[in-house]
Amino acid sequence: MTRIISGRWGGRRLAVPPRGTRPTTDRVREAVFSRLDHQDVLRGARVLDLFAGSGALGFEALSRGASHATLVEADARAVAVLRGNVRDLAAGTSARVVKERVRPFLSREAGPWDVIVLDPPYDIPREDLAAVLEAVATRLAPGGMVVLEWASRAGEAPWPAQLRPVAAKAYGETAVHYAESAAVRLDANADGGSVDA
């Protein structure tokens, strides 16, 4: 089990798939959402949670004021858990669960979304992740933010030209990378683009 950290569902527990996914730790989620709260990008936001697993990132966003979250996951067991979490939280129509691989989903869904979070498998080939980020970039609303959780050993994220990296921070084996539309600069805090060990 994992828990929602803050907001209207703060403290509520979420079921997690029995295997095959890697839930984001409370520490990492707290850091991510503190930053997003600080930048005021969550209130009323349309959120896309790719490689959703238990949906912890999407549900945390909803708990903190996002208006809608689309949770995309290909694994059938994880999708069953996701649907159970939607039911248990009484999220209703504010959460949409999609059983599909990420790239086909992005090929047919135009968005736009205000916040896009990705937690792909750490062993995803770099070129596959680059292709996903290329598609994500064209589905990000003006002023939106992309958050990528990836292995810290993988180095810099393969951001496309349409996205401008604004920060990255490592938490042990996990690194969180942030980017915004290259055409619209947000008031990011001064973390810089370096990865802290």
C-alpha positions in Angstrom: 0.0 0.0 0.0 1.0 3.6 -0.5 -0.7 6.8 0.7 -1.7 10.1 -0.7 0.4 12.8 1.0 -1.7 16.0 1.0 -4.9 17.6 -0.2 -8.5 16.4 0.0 -7.5 12.8 0.1 -4.4 13.3 2.3 -3.6 10.2 4.3 -5.8 7.9 2.2 -4.2 4.7 1.2 -3.9 3.4 -2.4 -3.6 -0.2 -3.4 -0.6 -1.0 -5.6 -0.1 -3.8 -8.2 1.3 -7.0 -6.7 4.3 -6.9 -9.0 5.6 -5.4 -12.3 5.4 -1.7 -11.2 7.6 0.5 -9.0 5.5 2.8 -6.9 7.0 6.3 -6.4 8.2 6.7 -2.9 6.5 9.2 -0.5 9.7 11.2 -0.4 9.9 11.6 -4.1 6.2 12.4 -4.5 6.4 15.0 -1.7 9.3 16.7 -3.5 7.6 16.6 -6.9 4.2 18.0 -5.7 5.8 20.6 -3.4 7.5 22.0 -6.5 4.3 21.8 -8.6 2.3 23.5 -5.8 4.9 26.2 -5.5 4.7 26.9 -9.3 0.9 26.9 -9.0 0.4 24.5 -12.0 -1.9 22.0 -10.3 -5.0 24.1 -9.5 -7.7 23.2 -12.1 -5.1 21.3 -14.2 -5.7 18.6 -16.7 -3.2 15.9 -15.8 -1.8 13.0 -17.8 -0.2 10.2 -15.8 1.7 7.9 -18.2 3.0 4.4 -17.1 0.5 5.0 -14.2 1.0 1.9 -12.1 -1.1 2.5 -9.0 -2.0 6.0 -10.2 -0.3 7.5 -7.1 1.0 10.5 -9.1 -2.3 11.2 -10.8 -4.3 10.8 -7.6 -1.9 13.0 -5.7 -2.5 15.7 -8.4 -6.3 15.4 -8.1 -6.0 15.5 -4.3 -4.1 18.8 -4.6 -6.6 20.6 -6.9 -6.2 19.2 -10.4 -9.6 19.1 -12.2 -9.0 15.8 -14.1 -6.5 13.0 -14.5 -6.1 10.5 -17.3 -4.2 7.5 -16.1 -2.6 5.3 -18.8 -1.3 1.8 -18.0 -0.9 -1.3 -20.2 -0.6 -4.0 -17.6 -4.0 -5.6 -16.9 -3.3 -6.2 -13.2 -2.3 -2.6 -12.7 -5.4 -1.4 -14.5 -7.6 -3.4 -12.2 -5.8 -1.8 -9.2 -6.2 1.6 -10.8 -9.9 1.1 -11.3 -10.3 -0.1 -7.7 -8.5 3.1 -6.5 -10.8 5.3 -8.5 -13.8 3.5 -6.9 -12.3 3.6 -3.3 -11.6 7.3 -3.6 -15.0 8.0 -5.2 -13.0 10.0 -7.8 -15.9 9.6 -10.2 -15.5 11.3 -13.6 -12.4 13.3 -12.4 -10.3 10.2 -13.2 -10.2 8.3 -16.4 -8.3 5.0 -16.6 -7.0 3.9 -20.0 -5.7 0.4 -20.6 -3.2 1.0 -23.5 0.4 1.3 -24.2 1.7 4.8 -24.0 2.8 5.4 -27.6 -0.4 4.2 -29.3 -2.4 6.3 -26.7 -0.4 9.4 -27.6 -0.8 8.8 -31.3 -4.5 9.2 -31.1 -5.1 11.6 -28.1 -4.3 15.2 -28.7 -4.8 16.7 -25.3 -3.7 19.2 -24.4 -2.7 18.6 -20.8 -1.4 21.1 -18.3 0.8 18.6 -16.3 2.2 15.4 -17.8 3.9 12.9 -15.4 5.8 9.9 -16.6 7.2 7.0 -14.5 8.4 4.5 -17.2 10.3 1.3 -16.4 13.9 2.2 -15.6 15.1 -0.2 -18.3 13.1 1.5 -21.1 15.4 2.0 -24.1 16.6 5.6 -24.3 15.3 5.9 -27.9 11.8 4.7 -26.9 11.7 7.2 -24.1 12.8 9.9 -26.5 10.0 9.0 -28.9 7.5 9.2 -26.0 8.8 12.6 -24.9 8.6 13.9 -28.5 4.9 13.0 -28.6 4.4 14.4 -25.1 5.9 17.8 -26.1 3.1 18.4 -28.7 0.4 17.6 -26.2 1.5 19.9 -23.5 -0.7 23.0 -22.9 1.0 26.5 -23.0 2.6 27.1 -19.6 2.4 23.4 -18.8 5.0 21.2 -17.0 6.4 17.7 -17.8 7.8 15.6 -14.9 9.8 12.5 -15.6 10.9 10.0 -13.0 13.7 7.8 -14.3 16.8 6.0 -13.1 19.5 8.4 -11.8 22.2 6.3 -13.4 20.6 7.0 -16.8 21.9 10.6 -16.9 20.2 13.5 -18.5 16.7 13.0 -19.9 16.4 12.9 -23.7 14.2 16.0 -23.9 13.1 17.0 -27.4 13.8 20.6 -28.7 10.2 21.6 -27.9 10.7 21.1 -24.2 13.1 23.1 -22.1 14.6 21.3 -19.1 14.4 23.5 -15.9 15.6 21.2 -13.1 16.6 17.6 -12.2 17.2 16.1 -8.8 18.4 12.6 -7.7 16.9 10.7 -4.8 19.1 7.6 -4.5 18.4 5.4 -7.5 15.6 7.7 -8.7 16.0 11.1 -10.5 13.2 13.5 -11.2 13.5 15.7 -14.3 11.3 18.7 -15.0 10.7 20.5 -18.3 8.4 23.1 -19.7 7.4 24.2 -23.1 10.3 25.9 -24.8 7.9 28.5 -26.1 6.5 29.5 -22.7 8.8 30.1 -19.7 7.3 29.4 -16.3 8.6 31.1 -13.1 10.7 28.1 -12.1 12.7 28.2 -8.9 16.4 28.2 -9.2 17.3 24.5 -9.0 19.1 24.9 -12.3 19.4 21.9 -14.6 21.9 19.9 -12.6 21.3 16.6 -10.9 22.2 16.5 -7.2 23.6 13.3 -5.9 
